[in-house]
Amino acid sequence: MYMPQPGYPGYVPVPAQTNGAGIASMVLGILGLMMFWFWPLGVPISIVGLVLASVGMRRIEGKGFAVAGLVLTIIALVLSGCVAIASLAALHPYY
């Protein structure tokens, strides 16, 4: 017969917390990279991703997701901006 083992008094396991804003910014960064050719949708997605990445950088847990989201959204915003400038310049009539 086994004797019950004594537990740690007052020990309550803490569930692992995730960085939801960092994960969302990474997903929006990936979407922004896929949508940069369609700049009217790529630019707002990238801006929202930048905001969520800045919120996710303030948290201690899951900061890697926020850094990845920040890098991806910056790249997507630059590419979308270049496509937007090029397409608007192509539509501008020269006099």
Secondary structure by P-SEA (a helix, b strand, c coil): ccccccccccbbbbcccccaaaaaaaaaaaaaaaaccaaaaaaaaaaaaaaaaaaaaacccaaaaaaaaaaaaaaaaaaaaaaaaaaaaaacccc
